Amino acid sequence: MAGGIAGTMLVDGAKQWAQGKRPSVGDLLLTPANARKIADKLATMRGAAMKLGQLMSMDTGDFLPPELADIMGRLRADAQHMPQGQLRNVLNQNWGRGWEKRFASFDFKPIAAASIGQVHRARTTDGRDLAIKVQYPGVRQSIDSDVDNVASLIKLTGMLPSGIEIDQMLTDAKAQLHEEADYAHEAAHLARFGELLADSADFRVPSLHADLTTPDILAMDYIESIAIEDTAAMDADVRDRIVRLAVELLLRELFDYRLMQTDPNFANYRFDPATGQLVLLDFGATRVVSDAVSDSYRTLLQGGLSRDLAQMREAGLALGMLHPDAPENHKVAVLGMFDTAFEPLRLDGPFDFTSNEVTMELRDEGMAFAKERTFWQIPPVDTLFIQRKIGGVFLLGSRLKANINVNRLIRGAL
């Protein structure tokens, strides 16, 4: 991949220099041709590398150019699936030879293929209709090298200043991905969320089938549903309700459950038109939210809604969004971005997720802030994962063109 991209960059760079232009490395790297090569290779590599592509693909065109976002978009559920011979080997290793006798049917063609595993539909001889997630061989062994290679790709763009240390973030990312690759670990969180939402008429979590679950295979109920993005063509009241439920769940995870599924990939949400339920999938990236982090987010939201800069500063320091050693102008700039982000949420009325005025203002402030490069910091990993989930819910609202009263939802949760 690096060789192919480097060749394209050299050719494009030579053409632009001949025309008197002085392109940056980032400009040459982030082209449609290179994005297509990256998407093709990440789909083949799967694992941690593909997860990077999934995160990039969630952009709605506000940051990546639309043509790049479209190319990366197919990575959300478009990994290359295992050949049948390889799949049979994995099933034999986990269930033992003769496992076929336990099933009335097993569809060897996957119904979904994602970054860490692929999903098959099957029916057991005792009548259970199942979705069975089978992990790709070698995923666990490749996580560390994949993350290191992705880090090298990021550094190549020149987006990171030379002085910033990302080693701890990479270590945390590897640890998280190793947890996601342990299906026994995910099974425990699947069962826990099933318990938490058992009495809800709005959410559906597939039931775990522990007798068929191993560290490499996760067996759960198959639920008839449609991709969450397919609801974009539905009536506004349906779309608004879906996003309201996603926001309500986020707030419950943060303040009530103190347990959060932090992977915002759209493929992890589905919708059942027959029942109106939001179907929740993939709990591999579930993290415990400490009392201190939960309380600090409560302070941040309270300060943001009331425009209390002292509260926002207190919470920003506690969450690692502000660094105590940062110069005062740095802290003021970050607090200014907080204030910008909260401004539309202070109104007790519908928030239009498609309005990009605040998004563009935040982007411009962030870019100007980043160019100074006088004081860079990386927040703690717990804050990063929660911010990733918050950003994912916002992007879902944008994709579904929702208009809901976020102010009232937040105040109800506080």
Order of alpha helices (4+ residues) and beta strands (2+ residues): alpha-alpha-alpha-alpha-alpha-alpha-beta-beta-beta-beta-alpha-alpha-alpha-beta-beta-beta-alpha-beta-beta-beta-beta-alpha-alpha-alpha-beta-alpha-alpha-beta-alpha
